[in-house]
């Protein structure tokens, strides 16, 4: 078993063949792969999609500012801010499930609490809520931690590109 197979479980998707045999040949030419549903990569992808929905799913016309459901729900006094905090806590829960250390969980919880407390202030809190984007911050913190500890392949390659003319 290779290192990548142990850390990043990959499963072959079933292929389908059309009657003329042109799609998804069984000889491996059209094999597609995806991450296992319970892998760290799949969990982080779900969290990134959730954070996008909560923090930047919609564009405000005229000012081209992105907001999400968290800002929209936060417009409802008290109940909206509590619902936003509850939904944002899901990312902290998933981070705990993925094995994040306590210091990281505390930082993520502080982001959620800060967003919820300041967001509860009428009008100014709603503007802050649209700008702070705690969910995206928390997912970015989790991704960075998992990449540094080796639990996840890096999303970006660090370093400097050099052109080699030969």
C-alpha positions as CSV (number, residue, x, y, z in Angstrom):
1,X,0.0,0.0,0.0
2,X,1.4,3.4,-1.0
3,X,1.6,6.3,1.3
4,X,-1.1,8.2,-0.6
5,X,-3.5,5.2,-0.4
6,X,-3.1,5.0,3.4
7,X,-3.6,8.7,4.1
8,X,-5.9,9.7,1.2
9,X,-8.3,6.8,0.6
10,X,-9.4,6.8,-3.1
11,X,-12.1,4.6,-4.5
12,X,-12.7,3.8,-8.2
13,X,-16.1,4.9,-9.4
14,X,-18.2,2.3,-11.2
15,X,-18.1,2.8,-15.0
16,X,-21.1,2.4,-17.3
17,X,-21.0,1.2,-20.8
18,X,-23.3,2.2,-23.6
19,X,-24.5,-0.5,-26.0
20,X,-21.8,0.4,-28.5
21,X,-19.1,0.3,-25.7
22,X,-17.9,3.9,-26.2
23,X,-18.4,5.3,-22.7
24,X,-16.6,4.0,-19.6
25,X,-14.6,1.2,-21.1
26,X,-13.6,-1.6,-18.7
27,X,-10.0,-1.4,-19.9
28,X,-9.4,1.6,-17.6
29,X,-9.3,4.3,-20.2
30,X,-12.3,6.2,-18.8
31,X,-11.7,5.5,-15.0
32,X,-12.6,8.4,-12.7
33,X,-11.7,8.8,-9.1
34,X,-13.1,10.7,-6.1
35,X,-12.4,10.9,-2.4
36,X,-14.2,8.6,0.0
37,X,-17.3,10.2,1.5
38,X,-15.9,10.0,5.0
39,X,-12.4,11.2,4.2
40,X,-10.9,14.4,5.5
41,X,-10.8,15.8,2.0
42,X,-14.5,15.2,1.5
43,X,-15.4,16.6,4.9
44,X,-13.3,19.8,4.3
45,X,-15.0,20.2,0.9
46,X,-18.4,20.0,2.5
47,X,-17.3,22.6,5.1
48,X,-16.0,24.9,2.4
49,X,-19.3,24.7,0.5
50,X,-21.2,25.3,3.8
51,X,-19.0,28.3,4.6
52,X,-19.5,29.7,1.1
53,X,-23.3,29.4,1.5
54,X,-23.2,31.0,4.9
55,X,-20.8,33.8,4.1
56,X,-20.7,34.7,0.4
57,X,-23.4,33.0,-1.6
58,X,-25.1,36.1,-2.9
59,X,-24.0,39.4,-4.5
60,X,-25.6,42.7,-3.4
61,X,-26.4,44.5,-6.6
62,X,-24.9,47.9,-7.0
63,X,-22.0,47.5,-4.5
64,X,-20.9,44.1,-5.7
65,X,-20.4,42.9,-2.1
66,X,-20.9,39.2,-1.4
67,X,-23.0,38.1,1.6
68,X,-24.4,34.8,2.7
69,X,-27.3,33.3,4.6
70,X,-25.6,34.3,7.9
71,X,-26.0,38.0,7.1
72,X,-29.5,37.5,5.8
73,X,-30.7,35.5,8.8
74,X,-28.9,38.0,11.0
75,X,-31.4,40.7,10.0
76,X,-34.0,39.0,12.2
77,X,-33.4,40.4,15.7
78,X,-32.1,38.0,18.4
79,X,-33.4,34.8,16.7
80,X,-31.4,35.3,13.5
81,X,-28.1,35.9,15.3
82,X,-28.7,32.9,17.6
83,X,-29.5,30.7,14.5
84,X,-26.3,32.0,12.8
85,X,-24.2,31.1,15.8
86,X,-25.7,27.7,15.9
87,X,-25.1,27.0,12.2
88,X,-21.5,28.4,12.5
89,X,-20.9,26.0,15.4
90,X,-21.3,23.1,13.1
91,X,-17.9,23.9,11.6
92,X,-16.3,23.8,15.1
93,X,-18.0,20.5,15.7
94,X,-16.6,19.0,12.4
95,X,-13.2,20.4,13.3
96,X,-13.3,18.5,16.6
97,X,-14.4,15.3,14.8
98,X,-11.5,15.7,12.4
99,X,-9.1,15.9,15.3
100,X,-8.3,19.6,15.6
101,X,-6.4,20.5,18.8
102,X,-8.1,22.3,21.6
103,X,-6.3,25.6,20.9
104,X,-7.6,25.6,17.3
105,X,-11.1,24.8,18.5
106,X,-11.0,27.6,21.0
107,X,-9.9,30.1,18.3
108,X,-12.7,28.9,16.0
109,X,-15.2,29.2,18.9
110,X,-14.0,32.7,19.6
111,X,-14.6,33.7,15.9
112,X,-18.2,32.3,16.2
113,X,-18.8,34.1,19.5
114,X,-17.3,37.4,18.3
115,X,-19.4,37.2,15.1
116,X,-22.6,36.4,17.1
117,X,-22.1,39.1,19.8
118,X,-21.1,41.9,17.5
119,X,-23.8,40.8,15.0
120,X,-26.5,41.2,17.6
121,X,-26.0,45.0,17.6
122,X,-28.7,46.5,15.4
123,X,-27.6,47.8,12.0
124,X,-23.9,48.1,12.8
125,X,-23.8,44.4,13.7
126,X,-25.5,43.4,10.5
127,X,-22.9,45.4,8.5
128,X,-20.1,43.7,10.5
129,X,-21.7,40.3,10.1
130,X,-21.5,40.7,6.3
131,X,-17.9,41.7,6.4
132,X,-16.3,39.4,9.1
133,X,-17.2,36.0,7.5
134,X,-16.4,33.8,10.5
135,X,-17.3,30.6,8.7
136,X,-14.8,31.1,5.9
137,X,-12.1,32.1,8.5
138,X,-12.7,28.9,10.5
139,X,-12.6,26.6,7.5
140,X,-9.4,28.3,6.3
141,X,-7.9,27.8,9.8
142,X,-8.9,24.1,9.8
143,X,-7.5,23.6,6.3
144,X,-4.2,25.2,7.2
145,X,-3.9,23.1,10.3
146,X,-4.7,19.8,8.4
147,X,-2.2,20.7,5.7
148,X,0.6,21.5,8.2
149,X,0.1,18.3,10.2
150,X,0.0,16.1,7.1
151,X,-3.6,15.1,7.4
152,X,-4.5,16.7,4.1
153,X,-2.7,17.3,0.8
154,X,-1.8,21.0,0.3
155,X,-4.3,23.0,-1.7
156,X,-1.6,25.4,-2.9
157,X,2.0,24.7,-3.6
158,X,4.4,27.0,-1.7
159,X,7.5,28.3,-3.3
160,X,8.9,30.3,-6.1
161,X,8.5,29.4,-9.8
162,X,11.7,29.6,-11.8
163,X,11.7,29.6,-15.6
164,X,14.3,27.2,-17.1
165,X,15.3,28.0,-20.6
166,X,17.1,25.2,-22.2
